[in-house]
Amino acid sequence: MDRKEYIKNVFEAYYARYNQVTEEGFCRWMRPDVPDDMKVADIDEEWSRWKLIPSIVSQEDVAALEEEFGLNFPEWYKAFISTYHHYFDVIPEQGIDEPFHRIKDMYNPLLCKLGYLPFSWDTEYGKIRCIDLQESLDEEKCGIYEIDHEILFEMDEENTERNELKESLIFLYPNFKTYFDHTFLGRA
């Protein structure tokens, strides 16, 4: 299966599922400050509906982000961050102007140092989601975990060991694809 094509199709299906406009002119895919290339329509002076735009993120951009995080990203995640520019509300947005801005907000030195790639922040409940990159070389077995940001930020970056961190992590999914399918397709 081609990962990028799969992600592209799922993103498009998810976008289409919630792209209805109410009689009042509102839609889930509205936000302020949408770049012109991503606008479908202006709702008022501030808010606009946005559309998916094929990503201009290159392999070199992803490699630079990997270096910045000090991790080698799984192929599913690389495809995930380089398929479309979007403003989805369930994952860090990737606008066309600064596609990695919100992804860089996910960076946590302790998680990265101990082999976990933080990739999403559940702002409603304060949970950071991450991929365990050290448990297995097979990305199909790189589990998805979450940790309460309060617990994580109380940990000593210099002295916390991987096993201490792991005790505070909650297992969610066996791999990134399963997380992706559940989040965007509603599959268990």
MOBEL-V634496 format. One record per residue. N is the residue number from 1. RES is the residue in one letter. SS is DSSP state (H for helix, E for strand, C for the rest). PHI is phi in degrees with one decimal (none if undefined). PSI is psi as a letter, one per 40 degrees, with the letter a starting at -180 (999 if undefined). Layout:
N,RES,SS,PHI,PSI  N,RES,SS,PHI,PSI
//
This chain:
1,M,C,none,h  2,D,C,-80.1,h  3,R,H,-60.6,d  4,K,H,-63.1,d  5,E,H,-65.4,d  6,Y,H,-61.9,d  7,I,H,-62.7,d  8,K,H,-56.5,d  9,N,H,-63.8,d  10,V,H,-69.7,d  11,F,H,-57.6,d  12,E,H,-63.3,d  13,A,H,-65.5,d  14,Y,H,-63.8,d  15,Y,H,-59.7,d  16,A,H,-63.3,d  17,R,H,-60.8,d  18,Y,C,-115.0,f  19,N,C,-94.8,e  20,Q,C,-74.8,i  21,V,C,-105.7,h  22,T,C,-74.1,i  23,E,C,-60.9,d  24,E,C,-81.3,e  25,G,C,91.2,e  26,F,C,-97.9,i  27,C,C,-151.1,i  28,R,C,-59.4,d  29,W,C,-93.3,f  30,M,E,-114.3,i  31,R,E,-166.8,i  32,P,E,-81.2,i  33,D,C,57.5,f  34,V,C,-79.7,h  35,P,C,-59.4,i  36,D,H,-53.1,d  37,D,H,-64.6,d  38,M,H,-103.9,e  39,K,E,-80.1,h  40,V,E,-95.2,d  41,A,E,-161.6,i  42,D,E,-83.8,h  43,I,C,-90.7,d  44,D,C,-151.2,a  45,E,C,-67.9,d  46,E,C,-110.4,d  47,W,E,-94.8,i  48,S,E,-140.9,i  49,R,E,-80.2,i  50,W,E,-111.7,i  51,K,C,-130.6,i  52,L,C,-67.9,h  53,I,E,-126.6,h  54,P,E,-52.7,h  55,S,C,-68.6,i  56,I,C,-104.0,e  57,V,C,-68.0,h  58,S,C,-97.9,i  59,Q,H,-60.9,d  60,E,H,-65.7,d  61,D,H,-62.2,d  62,V,H,-65.8,d  63,A,H,-61.4,d  64,A,H,-65.5,d  65,L,H,-67.5,d  66,E,H,-59.7,d  67,E,H,-64.0,d  68,E,H,-62.4,d  69,F,H,-81.8,e  70,G,C,72.7,f  71,L,C,-137.4,i  72,N,C,-99.0,h  73,F,C,-76.1,i  74,P,C,-65.9,i  75,E,H,-61.5,d  76,W,H,-59.8,d  77,Y,H,-68.7,d  78,K,H,-58.4,d  79,A,H,-64.3,d  80,F,H,-58.4,d  81,I,C,-91.8,e  82,S,C,-131.8,f  83,T,C,-99.2,d  84,Y,E,-140.0,i  85,H,E,-86.0,h  86,H,E,-158.2,i  87,Y,C,-129.4,f  88,F,C,-60.0,i  89,D,C,-94.4,e  90,V,C,-99.3,e  91,I,C,-142.6,i  92,P,C,-59.5,h  93,E,C,-65.0,i  94,Q,E,-135.9,g  95,G,C,-67.7,i  96,I,C,-73.3,d  97,D,C,-75.7,d  98,E,C,-138.9,g  99,P,C,-61.7,d  100,F,C,-103.2,e  101,H,H,-55.8,d  102,R,H,-71.8,d  103,I,H,-65.2,d  104,K,H,-64.8,d  105,D,H,-63.4,d  106,M,C,-77.9,e  107,Y,C,-56.2,h  108,N,C,-137.6,h  109,P,H,-60.2,d  110,L,H,-68.0,d  111,L,H,-58.0,d  112,C,H,-63.8,d  113,K,H,-59.5,d  114,L,C,-96.0,e  115,G,C,90.0,f  116,Y,E,-114.9,h  117,L,E,-95.8,h  118,P,E,-72.8,h  119,F,E,-132.7,e  120,S,E,-157.1,i  121,W,E,-129.8,h  122,D,E,-80.6,g  123,T,C,-67.4,d  124,E,C,-65.7,d  125,Y,C,-113.5,e  126,G,C,71.3,f  127,K,E,-105.8,h  128,I,E,-101.3,h  129,R,E,-99.5,i  130,C,E,-147.2,i  131,I,E,-105.3,h  132,D,E,-81.9,h  133,L,C,-95.8,e  134,Q,C,-106.5,e  135,E,C,-67.7,d  136,S,C,-150.8,i  137,L,C,-78.2,e  138,D,C,-85.3,h  139,E,H,-64.4,e  140,E,H,-69.1,e  141,K,H,-116.2,e  142,C,C,-87.4,g  143,G,C,-64.8,i  144,I,E,-105.8,h  145,Y,E,-128.5,i  146,E,E,-135.5,i  147,I,E,-143.0,i  148,D,E,-66.5,h  149,H,H,-61.4,d  150,E,H,-62.5,d  151,I,H,-64.3,d  152,L,H,-61.0,d  153,F,H,-73.5,e  154,E,H,-84.2,e  155,M,C,-78.6,i  156,D,C,-77.9,h  157,E,C,-58.6,d  158,E,C,-80.5,d  159,N,C,-113.7,e  160,T,C,-73.3,h  161,E,C,-92.8,i  162,R,H,-56.6,d  163,N,H,-65.2,d  164,E,H,-66.1,d  165,L,H,-62.8,d  166,K,H,-58.9,d  167,E,H,-62.2,d  168,S,H,-95.8,e  169,L,C,-85.7,i  170,I,E,-111.5,h  171,F,E,-71.0,h  172,L,E,-116.3,d  173,Y,E,-141.5,i  174,P,C,-73.6,e  175,N,C,-165.3,i  176,F,H,-66.0,d  177,K,H,-60.6,d  178,T,H,-62.7,d  179,Y,H,-58.6,d  180,F,H,-60.1,d  181,D,H,-60.9,d  182,H,H,-66.0,d  183,T,H,-67.6,d  184,F,H,-102.4,d  185,L,H,-112.1,e  186,G,C,72.1,f  187,R,C,-83.2,h  188,A,C,-78.1,999
//
